[in-house]
Amino acid sequence: MRRMFLGLAATAFVAALVTPAFAKMESVAGVLVDEACYLENKANTKERHAMKNGPVETCATSCAKKGKPVALVTTDGRKYVVVGQYTANKNRNLIAYMSHSVVLTGDVTTNKDGSATISVVSIRDAQ
């Protein structure tokens, strides 16, 4: 009986680890933002950001060039943290799109806490 209990506990543990790992290929439209600045002030979706010490003119691009996390924010306010190959080399493939309306296609993972990531395989300007 003890072995059976240990076996069930191990199976449940593995299942709990695997559950949030399922991803679904989706195309999501929104604006690319610097995640930290957006979390500080939800109005920070353009290139110029309102910060505690005053406005910063090229904040979005500057932060992305430093390799800071980039997120896609949809019109309904849902945030997807961008992960994967497009974030390599300090967001090199995302910099030209910062503060633009874009469509990202990739594997979307929603975690148990409701946060979401998108592992981007393609990006295009929204039409």
N, C-alpha and C positions, 0 to 999 in steps of 0.2 A: 504494500500500500504506500509506503514511504517513497519508493522508486516511482510509482505512478504519479504521486503528488509532485515530486521534483520534475518529472518529465512534463507534466501539464504547466507547471510554473515556468519552466524554460521556454516552452512553446508560446505561452502568453507573453513573455518578455520579448522574444524575437518578433512576434506579431506587432507588439506596441512600437518597436523600433522601425518596422517597415511601413506602417500605416501612412505616415505623412510623406513618404518618399515617392508615392505614385504621382506622376506628372501627366498632364494632358496637353497636347499640342493645341495652341490657340493663337489667334491674332487679336491683339488688344490695342485700342487707339487711346491716345492721351498725350500729355506734355511731358517731356523729359526734364527732370529737375534734379538739383543737388539735394539728396535726401536730408542731410542734417539741417540745411537752411529751411527746407520745406517744413520739417518738424518743428522748427523754432517759430515759424510764421507761415501759416497756410497760404498767404498771399504771395509768397516767394516762388512764383512759377515762371517769371520772366527772367531776363538776363540781369536786371538791376534788382538787388535785394534790400529790403528794409531790415537793418540790423540794429542791435542795441546802441551801438556807437554811431549810428547814422547810415545812410544808404551806401551800398557798394555797387559800383557801376557794372563790372563784368564778373560778378560773383559766380554765377552758374558755370560758366566756361572755366574760370580760374580754379574752382574747386574740383571740377571734373579732371582737369589737367594734372592736378595733384594726386589723382587716384582715389578721391573720396567716393563713397557709394552714390550711385545714380539710381533714381527711381522713375517709374512712369506713373503719372497721376491721371486717372480718367475723369471725365466730366462729372461723374457722380461721386468723386472724391476717393475712389478706391486706389490704393497705392500698391504697386508691384516693384519690389527691389530687383534691379537688373543684375543678373549673375551670368557666369559663363564666359565664352570666348570673346564676346564684345567688350568685356571689361578688362581684358588683358592689356598690358603696357599702359597702365594709367588711363584707361578708358579711351584709348586712341580711336577706336571705331565709333565712339558715341559723341565725341567733342563737337563735331560739326552739326549735330542735331540738338544740342542743349537749348532748352527753352522753346523748341519747335514742337508743333503738333505732328506726331508720328504714329505709325502703326508698327508694333513689334510683333513678330511671330516667333514662338518658341514654346518650350515646355513650361507650363504654369503649374506651380506647386502651391497648394494652400495648406498652411500649417494648422495645427489644432487651435492655436491662439487667434486664428483668423488672418494672420499676416500672409502675404503671398510673395513669391519670387517668380521671375520669368528668366529662363535660360535662353537667351536670344539666338536665333539662327538666321534671322533676316530683319532688316529695318528699312522703312521707306517713309517719305513725307506723306502726311495725310492729305487727301484731296478734298 
